Each structure stands twice: as C-alpha cells, then as structure tokens.
C-alpha cells in the first residue's frame, strides 16, 4: 500500500498530465504539478490533516485541499475521474515518444483511435496517418525513429552514464578556440538520479566553431538539428545532447534558465514580474524600456531579484524560494566535507579489490578514517565465517598507522533477516567498530512485516547504519513497502543513521525520503558501498542526492571528527 502522501501526489500529478494532454489551461496544470510535489514530500501524513492543515502545505490552496479531503472521504477525485474517462491511459504513454507532444498525442486518439505505442506503430505501417493534418511524411519518419529509440534505450539513464557523456563533451568543447565557458546544465546540473537528455551551455562569440565541433565528435552518431545557436545530436550511447551557445555577457542568465527546473524558473520569473522586470535566458530586463539590468552571472541575477544564489540541486520548487527569501537556505554538505567512507567491501566477500588496495585508495583520497564492512554469514553466497572475519580484523589492525593519519574501522554489513534479526549475537557484534545493516532478501514482505523488520534492526544497540534503506534498484527493483515515517522516527530516537547509498543504480535513500527523514532529526551516512577501488569515486552522486535532500554537514556523520563519530557509533552503550 502506498504512503498516503505519495498516493495523493500521484493523483495530483496525473491530473496535471491529463490537463496537458487534453489541451487544458497550462497554468492549471502547473498548479497541480507543484501541489503534487509538495504533498508527496510533506513530512506529515496528509490523511490525518483537515482542510486547514492541508492548506499549510506549500502550493496547496483551498480548492486542492478540498479535493484531498474528498479523496480520503470517497476514495476518488471527481475531476481526475472525469478526465480519465475522456482518454485511455495509453495516450500518456505516447507522449514518451520523442517529438510527440501531448496535443498531437490527443489528435492521434481523437482522429485515429490510437492509444498506445504498438497501435501507433501499426497505424504507421498501415498508412493510417496519411492525410491527417500535422502528420506529414517527415513527421511520420520522426515518429518511427522516436519509437525505435524508445524501444532501444528507454527514456532515461542513470546519472553516471549521463555525467560521463556530458563531461567528455564539455572537455572537448572547452578546448575549442573562442570558447569562453562551457558546462552541463539541466537536470544533470541539478543532480537528478536519472537523466532524459543532456543540456550543454557554452559562451562564445564564435558559436559556429562549437556547433561544428560537436557534430564531428567521435561520441556523436546522428545530427538531429544544426543551427546558429542550438545544435542537437544523438550520441553513440543513444542520448540526445542539446548544445546552446550564448554571448559571454549573457552567461549567467542563460545558465540559470537552462539549469531549471521549469517550476523553479516559473517562480523566479514571477518574482521578476512583480518587480516590473522580465527574466529570460538573455538576461534580466526592465519591462518598459527593455533595458538590460544584469545577465553576466547567476549570482547577480538572483541578487537583483532579492535572492541569494540558490544551489542547483535545490532548484525544484520544493521550498527553496521561500527559504531564500527568509534567509534560511541551508549550507549544503559537499564532497570536501566527507572525512571517510563507512560502507565498503573487499574481495573477502563480493568485492574485487583486496583490503590493502581499498585502504590505499582511501588514503589517497585524503580520508581521516575508513571503514571496511564486508558481508556477514547469513548472506550465504558470500561464504563468510567467524574465523574469516576475525582474521580480517587482525589484518585491519596490522595496517593501522601505515597510511599516516588515516584511521581504520573494522565493520561489517549485516543482513536484516525477515524477522529483523541480524547475523551475530551481542558478544560478537561488540567486537566491531561499526555495523551497517541492510535488507538483502524477502523484498516482497507486507508493509507491516517490513516495517517491523526495519524497526527491530534500528532497536539493535549494535546497528549503527541502515544500509540502502528501501532496497530499490533504479529501473530494476521497486523500493520495499514500509512505513518509512515510523522508521525515520525510530532512527532519530535510537541514534541509528540512514544511509544515502551513492551507487548510481541505488541512490537510496532518494532525495525526497532524505528530506522527509531530516525533518525527524535523523542523521545520515553518505557511503559508496564500494566493491572496487573505482567505486569510491561514486561518492559524488551520493553527495548530489544529499544536497537535493537539503542535508548540511552536521546532518552527515561521516563529516564529523573521529571522536564525535565514535561517540555516535557507541549508540548509548557504555
């Protein structure tokens, strides 16, 4: 069963989508999109709130509050049901095809009865779009190509895949003579966990040099569009890359605009309008005279609007504008703040590098401390034994002092069994410096069973961190069903940290859950769960997720000095 907030958030988002598909009021769709995000991310259970309480949620007005109250009373929202009746669910799927927007998708349904991707492909094969206004030969060709791409690669990729492509392109474009500045923007700069396409922004007085360079890169397999200020290509990874080139003096306004998100930009433009200004990718202008006010840097654009610079990961219209206006923006945790990694593996279990190699890599990163946390015996495929673990502990102690000031912590990743028990008893667990505990099996337990399972692990005085707490694998396995708010409360009460697992196919907890848990006073550990030396570099993605969840340095236990960390790890034990 979904959390009530997620349930209502999904309904509000569905309504916004349905409004867009049926050609309804764009402003109305945007209002419901904002409400959907606010409700889904709200810390309190919305099913327990009355209309007045609901109106205190950002972006939830009287009309939406009344609809939410009605939903919990009747089990449905009338306006959603009415729009659902007008179009089948498959029409929404059509909009995932590149080049096919909501209105054209609705035309296909109204005029040809097409309500799914397979039906569209069949209609193209049968020539059923011939003569349909807006669907000429070129459009049909684009639709076929879009369907092929959708079937081949899906709509989004993990952030590390996009980051590798983007950084490679940025490096090559930055080397072009006449390129003043170049970076990636869009959802990648905001550190979203999956990326649809890559936005590259450059500043130059010679845009054609950059456009030509992009189209001839080895990484490019297809040129989609080639213009004076914008070029779009398809990479060999199947990703679309859009390059925009602006004048150097417009850099700040363009970077702010193309970073997004769209809802955040709507809010900043609304602030500009109230000041009789116009904000665009070209700059901030006076409405009457058209005089350019500022445009060179993001800082001055935000400052002229009366705002401090807002870090890109926060730009999702989840309260950052209000916090900025109130002077309450958090100082976000950064990669420089991390003093050590608290969840890593070696080839004693399922890692591919030796203890010595992993420790040397940690030392090379300048860490103050580093934890080795190989798997425990209840994950039988790892063939762990008490003797092996004790032998590794001796090796860890022998390495102590060989790498300057780096302090080593010997730990383990315990298995949270279906009943909430872990691998060893108190006497053996007392010998570890740190214990991470994770769910590795029985992911389909009921909500109540999974909640009790996680709560019991939190209550264990030797469990310091709940690893990858929801067990999700992005695009492969959904998160477990559990009352996460109950888990967050238990973590805050027992002094158990929650992990932000930095591995790109996990990023677990995700940003929205991090934001919810933070409100309960939970502490976090940003860990790589590294199984190889190269995996230690994945920390950046955990940092990005933590920033999107508004975490500060004090929220994250592996930014703390070792003495403070060790006091936390004792978890109240003498």
C-alpha positions in Angstrom: 0.0 0.0 0.0 1.4 3.4 -1.0 2.0 6.1 1.6 -1.0 8.5 1.6 1.2 11.4 0.6 2.6 9.5 -2.4 -0.9 8.3 -3.3 -2.3 11.8 -3.4 0.8 13.2 -5.0 0.5 10.7 -7.9 -3.2 11.6 -8.4 -2.5 15.3 -8.5 0.4 14.7 -11.0 -1.9 12.5 -13.1 -4.5 15.3 -13.2 -1.8 17.8 -14.3 -0.8 15.4 -17.0 -4.3 14.8 -18.2 -5.0 18.6 -18.3 -1.9 19.0 -20.6 -2.9 16.1 -22.8 -6.4 17.4 -23.3 -5.1 20.9 -24.2 -6.4 22.4 -21.0 -5.1 25.5 -19.2 -1.3 25.3 -18.9 -1.4 27.4 -15.7 -3.8 24.9 -14.1 -1.6 22.0 -15.0 1.4 23.8 -13.4 -0.5 24.5 -10.2 -1.3 20.8 -9.8 2.2 19.7 -10.6 3.5 22.0 -7.8 0.9 20.7 -5.4 1.8 17.1 -6.3 5.4 17.6 -5.4 4.6 19.4 -2.2 2.1 16.8 -1.0 4.4 13.9 -1.8 7.3 15.4 0.0 5.4 16.7 3.0 6.6 15.2 6.3 3.2 14.7 8.0 0.7 12.1 6.8 -1.9 14.1 4.7 -4.6 11.6 5.5 -4.6 12.9 9.1 -5.0 16.6 8.2 -8.2 18.6 7.8 -8.6 21.2 5.1 -6.9 23.9 7.2 -3.9 21.7 7.8 -3.7 20.8 4.2 -3.6 24.5 3.2 -0.5 24.9 5.3 1.4 22.7 2.8 3.2 24.9 0.2 1.3 25.1 -3.1 -1.9 23.7 -1.7 -4.8 26.1 -1.9 -8.4 25.8 -0.9 -9.6 24.0 -4.0 -6.9 21.4 -3.9 -7.2 20.9 -0.1 -10.9 20.3 -0.6 -10.2 17.7 -3.2 -7.7 15.9 -1.0 -10.3 15.8 1.9 -12.9 14.5 -0.6 -10.5 11.8 -1.8 -10.0 10.4 1.7 -13.7 10.5 2.3 -14.9 9.0 -1.0 -11.8 7.2 -2.5 -11.7 9.3 -5.7 -11.2 12.8 -7.0 -14.1 13.8 -9.4 -12.0 15.9 -11.8 -9.5 13.2 -12.2 -12.2 10.6 -13.0 -13.8 12.9 -15.5 -10.6 13.4 -17.5 -9.7 9.7 -17.2 -13.0 9.0 -18.9 -12.1 11.2 -21.8 -8.8 9.4 -22.8 -7.2 6.0 -22.2 -4.1 5.6 -20.1 -2.1 4.7 -23.2 -2.3 8.2 -24.6 0.0 9.3 -21.8 2.5 6.6 -22.9 2.5 8.1 -26.4 4.0 11.4 -25.1 7.2 9.5 -24.1 8.0 9.3 -27.9 10.5 12.0 -28.9 8.9 14.7 -30.9 5.3 13.7 -30.0 3.8 16.2 -27.6 0.5 16.0 -25.6 -1.7 17.7 -28.1 -0.5 15.6 -31.1 -1.0 12.5 -28.9 -4.6 13.6 -28.3 -5.1 14.2 -32.1 -4.0 10.6 -32.8 -6.5 9.3 -30.3 -9.4 11.6 -31.4 -8.9 11.2 -35.1 -7.5 7.6 -35.4 -8.3 6.0 -32.1 -4.6 5.3 -31.3 -4.0 4.9 -27.6 -0.7 3.0 -27.3 2.8 2.9 -28.8 2.1 -0.5 -30.6 -1.1 0.9 -32.1 0.8 3.9 -33.4 3.4 1.7 -35.0 0.7 -0.4 -36.6 -1.0 2.7 -37.9 2.2 3.9 -39.4 2.8 0.6 -41.1 -0.8 0.6 -42.5 -0.6 4.2 -43.7 -3.4 5.3 -41.5 -1.9 8.7 -40.7 -1.8 9.8 -44.4 -3.9 13.0 -44.8 -4.0 13.7 -41.1 -3.2 17.4 -40.5 0.2 17.9 -38.9 1.3 14.3 -39.7 3.1 14.6 -43.0 5.9 12.3 -44.3 8.6 14.0 -42.2 6.5 13.7 -39.0 5.9 10.0 -39.7 9.6 9.4 -40.3 10.3 11.2 -36.9 7.7 9.1 -35.1 9.2 5.9 -36.4 12.6 7.0 -35.4 11.3 8.1 -32.0 9.6 4.7 -31.4 12.8 2.9 -32.3 14.8 4.9 -29.8 12.2 4.5 -27.1 12.2 0.7 -27.6 16.0 0.6 -27.7 17.1 2.8 -24.8 14.0 3.8 -22.9 13.5 7.4 -21.8 16.2 8.0 -19.1 19.6 6.8 -18.0 21.4 6.6 -14.7 23.1 9.8 -13.7 26.7 8.4 -14.0 26.1 7.4 -17.6 24.9 10.9 -18.5 27.7 12.5 -16.5 30.4 10.6 -18.3 29.0 11.7 -21.7 28.5 15.3 -20.6 31.9 15.7 -19.1 33.6 14.3 -22.2 31.7 16.7 -24.5 32.3 19.7 -22.2 36.0 18.9 -22.1 36.3 18.8 -25.9 34.2 21.9 -26.5 36.1 23.8 -23.8 39.3 23.2 -25.9 37.9 24.9 -29.0 39.4 28.3 -29.7 37.0 31.1 -28.9 35.1 29.1 -26.2 35.0 31.3 -23.1 33.0 29.0 -20.9 31.3 25.6 -21.2 29.4 23.4 -18.7 26.4 21.0 -18.5 23.1 22.4 -17.3 19.6 21.0 -16.9 18.7 18.0 -14.7 22.3 16.8 -14.7 23.5 20.0 -13.0 20.6 19.6 -10.6 21.9 16.1 -9.9 18.7 14.2 -10.6 19.1 10.5 -10.3 18.1 9.7 -13.9 18.6 11.9 -17.0 16.5 12.2 -20.1 18.8 14.3 -22.3 21.9 16.4 -21.7 21.9 20.2 -21.9 25.3 21.7 -22.7 25.7 25.5 -22.4 28.7 27.4 -23.9 29.6 31.1 -24.1 31.4 32.3 -27.2 31.4 35.0 -29.9 32.1 32.2 -32.4 29.2 29.8 -31.9 29.6 28.0 -35.3 33.0 26.7 -34.2 31.4 24.9 -31.3 28.5 23.7 -33.3 30.8 22.2 -36.0 33.0 20.6 -33.3 30.0 19.0 -31.6 28.7 17.4 -34.8 32.1 15.8 -35.6 32.8 14.3 -32.2 33.5 10.6 -32.1 30.8 10.2 -29.5 28.1 11.5 -31.9 26.2 9.1 -34.1 23.5 11.4 -35.5 22.9 15.1 -36.0 19.3 15.8 -35.2 19.3 19.6 -35.8 22.1 22.1 -36.6 21.5 25.8 -36.2 23.3 29.0 -35.4 22.7 29.0 -31.6 21.5 25.5 -30.9 22.6 22.1 -32.2 21.1 18.7 -31.1 22.8 15.4 -31.6 22.4 11.8 -30.7 25.4 10.1 -29.1 26.6 6.5 -29.5 25.0 5.9 -26.1 21.6 6.8 -27.6 21.4 10.1 -25.6 20.2 13.4 -27.0 22.6 16.3 -26.4 21.5 19.8 -26.9 24.2 22.5 -27.2 23.2 26.1 -26.8 25.8 28.9 -27.3 25.2 32.4 -25.9 27.2 35.6 -25.8 29.7 35.8 -22.9 27.8 38.7 -21.4 24.5 36.6 -21.2 26.2 33.6 -19.5 24.6 34.0 -16.0 21.1 34.4 -17.2 21.4 31.5 -19.7 22.9 29.2 -17.1 20.1 30.0 -14.6 17.5 29.5 -17.3 18.8 26.2 -18.8 19.6 24.7 -15.4 15.9 24.8 -14.5 13.9 23.2 -13.2 10.9 24.6 -15.0 8.8 25.1 -11.8 11.8 26.9 -10.2 12.1 29.1 -13.3 8.5 29.9 -13.2 8.8 31.1 -9.6 11.9 33.3 -10.4 10.0 34.8 -13.4 7.0 35.6 -11.2 9.3 37.5 -8.8 10.7 39.4 -11.7 7.2 40.3 -13.0 6.3 41.7 -9.6 9.3 44.0 -9.8 8.3 45.1 -13.4 11.2 43.1 -14.8 11.4 40.3 -17.4 13.7 37.4 -16.9 14.8 35.2 -19.8 17.8 33.2 -21.0 19.2 36.5 -22.3 19.1 38.5 -19.1 17.0 40.4 -16.7 15.4 43.4 -18.4 13.2 46.4 -17.4 9.7 45.7 -18.9 9.0 49.3 -20.1 12.3 50.3 -21.6 13.8 46.9 -22.4 17.0 48.0 -20.7 19.3 45.1 -19.7 19.8 45.1 -15.9 22.0 42.0 -15.3 23.0 38.9 -17.1 26.7 38.0 -16.6 26.5 35.7 -13.6 23.9 33.7 -11.8 24.8 35.4 -8.6 23.9 38.9 -9.9 20.7 37.6 -11.5 19.5 36.1 -8.2 20.7 39.1 -6.2 18.8 41.6 -8.4 15.6 39.5 -7.7 16.3 39.8 -3.9 17.6 36.3 -3.6 20.9 34.7 -2.6 22.4 32.3 -5.1 20.4 29.0 -4.9 22.4 25.8 -5.4 21.3 23.9 -8.4 20.3 20.7 -6.6 17.7 22.7 -4.6 16.0 24.3 -7.7 12.9 22.1 -7.8 10.3 24.4 -6.3 10.3 22.5 -3.0 10.5 25.5 -0.7 13.9 26.9 -1.8 12.4 30.2 -2.9 10.7 30.7 0.5 13.8 29.7 2.3 15.9 32.1 0.3 13.6 35.0 0.9 13.7 34.2 4.6 17.5 33.9 4.7 17.1 30.2 5.7 18.8 28.4 2.8 20.9 25.5 4.2 24.7 25.4 3.7 24.7 22.1 1.8 27.1 19.3 2.5 29.9 19.0 -0.1 32.3 16.3 -1.1 35.1 18.2 0.6 33.3 17.8 3.9 33.5 14.0 3.8 36.1 12.6 6.1 35.7 8.9 5.4 33.6 6.2 3.8 31.7 3.9 6.2 30.4 1.2 3.8 32.9 -0.6 1.6 33.7 -4.2 0.6 36.8 -6.2 -0.3 37.4 -9.5 -2.1 36.9 -11.3 1.1 33.3 -11.3 0.1 31.9 -9.8 -3.2 34.4 -7.0 -3.7 37.1 -7.2 -6.5 39.9 -5.5 -4.7 42.0 -6.6 -1.7 41.9 -5.0 1.7 45.3 -3.4 1.1 44.2 -1.9 -2.3 41.0 -0.5 -0.8 42.8 1.1 2.2 45.5 2.6 -0.1 42.8 4.1 -2.3 41.1 5.6 0.8 44.4 7.1 2.0 45.0 8.6 -1.5 41.7 10.4 -1.2 42.9 12.1 1.9 40.3 10.5 4.3 40.7 10.8 8.0 39.0 7.4 8.6 37.8 4.5 6.5 35.5 1.5 7.3 35.8 -2.0 5.8 32.3 -3.6 6.1 32.3 -7.0 4.3 29.2 -9.1 4.3 28.1 -11.3 7.2 27.4 -15.1 7.2 23.6 -15.0 6.7 24.2 -13.9 3.1 25.3 -17.4 2.4 26.6 -16.9 -1.1 29.5 -14.8 0.4 30.8 -17.7 2.5 31.6 -15.6 5.5 32.6 -17.3 8.7 33.6 -16.1 12.2 37.1 -17.2 11.6 37.4 -15.2 8.3 36.0 -12.1 9.9 38.4 -12.3 12.9 41.3 -12.9 10.6 40.4 -9.8 8.6 40.1 -7.8 11.8 43.7 -8.7 12.6 44.8 -7.6 9.1 43.0 -4.3 9.6 44.7 -3.7 12.9 48.1 -4.6 11.4 47.5 -1.9 8.7 46.8 0.8 11.3 49.4 3.5 11.2 50.8 2.7 7.8 48.9 5.4 6.0 49.7 8.5 8.1 46.7 9.8 10.0 44.2 7.5 8.3 42.3 5.6 11.0 40.7 2.2 10.0 37.4 1.0 11.3 36.6 -2.7 11.1 33.0 -3.3 10.5 30.5 -5.5 8.7 27.4 -5.2 6.6 24.9 -7.3 8.5 21.8 -8.9 6.9 18.4 -7.8 8.3 16.6 -11.1 8.3 12.9 -11.4 7.7 12.1 -11.1 11.4 14.5 -8.2 11.9 17.4 -10.2 13.5 21.0 -9.8 12.3 23.8 -12.3 11.8 25.6 -12.4 15.1 24.8 -12.0 18.7 25.8 -9.1 21.0 29.1 -10.7 22.1 30.5 -11.0 18.6 28.9 -7.7 17.4 30.6 -5.9 20.3 34.0 -6.5 18.6 33.2 -4.4 15.5 33.9 -0.6 15.3 30.8 -0.1 13.1 27.9 -2.2 11.8 25.8 -1.4 8.7 22.6 -3.5 8.5 20.7 -4.0 5.2 17.8 -5.9 3.7 19.2 -8.3 1.1 16.2 -10.7 0.7 12.5 -11.1 1.1 11.8 -7.8 -0.5 8.1 -8.5 -1.0 7.1 -8.8 2.6 3.9 -6.9 3.6 4.1 -3.3 4.7 3.6 -4.3 8.3 6.1 -7.1 8.2 8.8 -4.9 6.5 8.2 -2.0 8.9 8.6 -4.3 12.0 11.7 -5.8 10.4 13.3 -2.4 9.9 12.2 -1.1 13.3 13.7 -4.2 15.1 17.1 -3.5 13.3 17.0 0.1 14.4 16.4 -1.0 18.0 19.5 -3.3 17.9 22.2 -1.4 20.0 24.9 -2.6 17.7 23.4 -1.5 14.4 24.8 1.9 13.5 23.6 2.5 10.0 20.7 1.1 7.9 22.2 0.5 4.5 20.3 1.3 1.3 17.2 1.5 3.4 14.4 0.9 0.7 16.3 -1.7 -1.2 15.4 -0.2 -4.6 17.4 -0.7 -7.8 16.5 2.2 -10.1 14.7 0.8 -13.1 15.1 -2.8 -11.9 13.5 -3.3 -8.4 11.0 -1.1 -6.6 11.5 0.1 -3.1 10.2 -2.1 -0.3 6.8 -1.4 1.2 7.3 0.0 4.7 6.0 2.8 6.9 9.1 4.9 6.4 7.9 7.7 8.7 7.9 5.1 11.5 11.4 4.0 10.5 12.6 7.7 10.5 11.2 8.3 14.0 12.9 5.1 15.2 16.2 6.1 13.7 16.0 9.5 15.4 15.1 8.0 18.7 17.7 5.2 18.7 20.6 7.1 17.2 20.7 4.9 14.0 21.9 6.7 10.9 20.3 6.2 7.5 22.5 5.6 4.5 22.5 7.7 1.3 24.0 5.0 -0.8 26.0 6.7 -3.6 26.0 3.8 -6.0 24.2 5.2 -9.1 21.7 2.3 -9.5 20.7 2.7 -5.9 20.9 6.4 -4.6 19.0 5.1 -1.6 17.6 6.9 0.3 16.4 9.1 -2.5 16.3 12.8 -2.2 12.6 13.1 -1.3 13.0 10.5 1.5 16.1 12.2 2.7 14.2 15.5 3.0 11.4 13.8 5.0 13.8 11.9 7.3 15.7 15.1 8.0 12.6 16.7 9.4 12.5 14.0 12.1 16.1 14.7 13.2 17.7 11.7 11.6 21.4 11.6 10.9 22.8 10.2 7.7 25.9 8.5 6.3 26.8 9.1 2.6 28.6 5.9 1.6 29.7 4.4 -1.7 29.1 0.7 -0.9 32.2 0.3 -3.0 33.1 -3.1 -4.3 36.1 -1.8 -6.2 38.6 1.0 -6.0 36.9 2.9 -8.8 33.6 2.8 -6.9 35.0 5.2 -4.3 34.5 7.9 -7.0 30.8 7.3 -6.9 30.6 9.4 -3.8 29.8 12.5 -5.9 26.3 11.0 -6.7 25.5 10.4 -3.1 26.5 14.0 -2.3 24.2 15.2 -5.1 21.3 13.2 -3.7 22.1 14.5 -0.2 22.1 18.1 -1.4 18.8 17.6 -3.2 17.6 16.4 0.3 18.8 19.7 1.9 21.5 18.0 4.0 24.1 20.0 5.8 27.5 18.9 7.1 26.1 18.4 10.6 23.4 16.1 9.3 26.0 13.6 7.9 28.0 11.5 10.4 31.0 10.9 8.1 31.8 14.6 8.0 32.3 14.6 11.8 35.7 14.4 13.5 36.6 10.8 14.5 36.0 11.4 18.2 32.4 12.6 17.6 31.8 9.8 15.2 32.9 7.1 17.6 30.7 8.6 20.3 27.7 8.3 17.9 28.7 4.7 17.0 28.6 3.6 20.6 24.8 4.3 20.3 24.4 4.9 24.1 26.4 1.7 25.1 28.9 2.2 27.9 
